């Protein structure tokens, strides 16, 4: 049975779903457990929306709900997805230490004050150059802020590229900077997240692509986490059925769940 380690509720600025609805869906799907990882993006550009997380209410509410709804066969954990930007790392560290989170995802959503989710990011730009810069910013971010457990959706920006040839080629044109990122993740003993939301965005691979996952393994990477990045109940564990064969072909036989910030292995089946 799988464990979904990346999901959002109405504590996140881009979800309207009460946490209890996510829990009910996960139980109905027969999952072993879930980890809530609601968004904290400090100094998110105001023209895009609001992604400050109400930390004072988030952890106590989710933790209490976890105590009430967890059973012998189903466990609920509380984590964070922190959007990293170099100029807000002090706030990121403060947030990470504020409560006893089980798991922290370090993600890059905004770089150079723009989010590739929005079409305005792509207007008039060289797509390959923009995406190379995106990877450069990930490396800068994980060097600046290190109090996370897994690097979230490494090739996230590609989800929103309109050119299908560029969107589905997330590795080869950028292999030098991708290698530098993977080597840094391994050096820091962090995990690489395998995020299945890419399939729902019409991509042919998860985030990151299988070639990147295999390269991570070949460079010595051992820790991977899995998550569907669900914002609504129906997307919990979406496309997880595609992962066992894909990940085994990349050299992995197990994934990890972080509890109290410590990784525990689970078989891929």
SVG drawing of the C-alpha trace seen along z (x, -y; Angstrom):
<svg xmlns="http://www.w3.org/2000/svg" viewBox="-15 -42 43 48">
<polyline fill="none" stroke="black" stroke-width="0.4" points="0.0,0.0 1.3,-3.5 1.7,-6.5 1.0,-9.9 3.6,-12.4 2.5,-15.6 -1.0,-17.1 -2.8,-20.3 -5.9,-21.4 -7.7,-24.7 -4.8,-25.9 -3.0,-26.4 -3.9,-29.4 -4.7,-27.3 -7.0,-24.7 -10.6,-24.9 -10.7,-21.4 -11.2,-20.8 -8.5,-18.5 -11.1,-15.9 -12.2,-15.5 -8.7,-14.6 -8.4,-12.2 -11.7,-10.4 -10.6,-10.1 -7.2,-8.6 -8.9,-6.1 -11.3,-5.1 -8.4,-4.6 -6.8,-2.2 -3.6,-4.2 -1.3,-3.3 -1.0,-6.9 -0.8,-10.6 1.3,-13.6 -0.2,-17.1 2.3,-19.5 0.5,-22.8 2.1,-25.7 4.3,-28.4 5.7,-30.8 7.1,-33.8 7.0,-37.0 5.1,-35.3 4.5,-38.0 1.3,-39.8 0.1,-39.8 -0.3,-36.0 -2.1,-35.5 -1.5,-34.8 0.6,-31.9 1.5,-32.8 0.4,-30.0 -1.3,-30.6 1.3,-28.6 -0.2,-29.3 -3.4,-27.5 -2.1,-25.1 0.1,-22.8 -2.2,-22.6 -5.3,-22.0 -3.7,-19.4 -2.0,-17.6 -5.2,-17.4 -7.0,-16.0 -4.3,-13.5 -4.6,-12.3 -8.4,-11.9 -8.4,-10.3 -5.3,-8.1 -5.9,-4.4 -3.8,-1.2 -3.9,-0.9 -3.9,-4.5 -1.5,-7.3 -1.7,-11.0 1.4,-13.2 1.9,-16.9 4.5,-18.6 5.2,-21.7 6.0,-22.6 8.3,-25.6 8.8,-27.7 12.4,-28.7 13.8,-32.1 17.2,-33.2 16.1,-36.5 13.6,-34.8 15.7,-32.0 15.6,-33.4 11.8,-33.1 12.1,-29.6 14.3,-28.5 12.1,-30.1 9.0,-28.3 10.8,-24.9 11.7,-25.1 8.4,-26.5 6.6,-23.2 7.4,-19.5 6.8,-18.8 7.2,-15.3 8.4,-16.2 9.4,-19.3 9.5,-19.7 11.8,-22.3 10.4,-23.6 11.1,-26.3 7.9,-28.0 9.1,-31.5 12.3,-32.6 13.4,-36.1 10.1,-37.2 8.0,-35.2 6.1,-31.9 6.1,-29.8 2.5,-28.6 1.3,-31.9 1.4,-32.6 3.0,-36.0 6.2,-34.2 6.6,-32.7 5.7,-35.8 8.5,-36.9 11.1,-34.7 13.5,-32.0 11.9,-28.9 15.1,-26.9 17.0,-29.8 14.2,-30.4 14.1,-26.7 17.9,-26.6 17.6,-29.7 14.9,-27.8 17.4,-25.0 20.1,-27.4 17.7,-29.0 16.9,-25.6 20.6,-25.0 20.9,-28.5 17.9,-27.8 19.0,-24.5 22.4,-25.9 20.8,-28.9 18.2,-26.9 19.0,-23.4 16.4,-22.6 14.2,-20.4 13.9,-16.7 13.0,-16.3 13.4,-18.5 9.9,-18.9 8.9,-18.4 12.4,-19.2 11.3,-20.0 8.0,-21.8 8.4,-24.7 8.2,-22.4 4.6,-21.6 3.5,-24.9 5.6,-25.3 3.4,-25.4 5.9,-23.7 5.4,-20.0 8.9,-19.1 10.5,-21.4 8.1,-20.4 8.8,-16.7 12.6,-17.1 13.4,-18.1 16.9,-16.6 19.2,-16.4 19.5,-20.2 20.2,-21.0 22.2,-17.9 25.1,-19.8 23.0,-22.0 20.7,-19.0 23.8,-16.9 24.9,-19.7 21.5,-19.8 21.4,-16.0 25.0,-15.9 24.1,-18.6 21.0,-16.7 23.1,-13.5 25.9,-15.4 23.3,-16.8 21.7,-13.4 18.3,-14.7 15.6,-13.0 14.3,-13.5 10.6,-13.8 8.7,-11.8 5.6,-13.9 2.9,-12.4 1.0,-15.7 3.0,-16.0 0.9,-13.2 -2.3,-15.2 -0.7,-18.1 -0.3,-16.1 3.4,-15.2 4.8,-11.8 6.8,-11.5 6.4,-12.4 8.3,-15.4 11.2,-14.8 11.5,-12.7 12.6,-9.1 16.0,-9.9 16.6,-12.3 15.5,-9.8 17.8,-7.2 20.7,-9.7 20.0,-10.4 20.3,-6.7 23.5,-6.3 25.1,-9.2 24.5,-7.5 21.1,-8.8 19.2,-6.5 16.3,-8.5 13.1,-9.2 9.7,-10.3 6.4,-10.1 3.4,-12.4 0.6,-13.3 0.5,-17.0 -3.3,-16.7 -5.4,-19.8 -8.7,-18.0 -9.7,-14.6 -9.9,-12.8 -6.2,-13.5 -4.9,-11.8 -2.4,-9.1 -3.3,-9.8 -1.2,-7.8 0.6,-6.0 0.0,-2.8 2.6,-4.0 5.4,-4.3 6.5,-0.8 7.7,0.3 9.1,-3.1 11.0,-3.5 12.3,0.1 13.6,-0.6 15.5,-3.6 17.1,-1.3 14.8,-1.9 13.0,0.8 11.7,-1.3 10.5,-4.8 10.7,-6.7 8.3,-8.3 9.6,-10.9 8.3,-10.7 9.7,-13.2 12.0,-14.3 13.5,-10.8 13.2,-8.6 11.6,-5.2 11.7,-2.8 8.6,-1.3 8.7,1.3 7.4,0.4 5.7,3.7"/>
</svg>
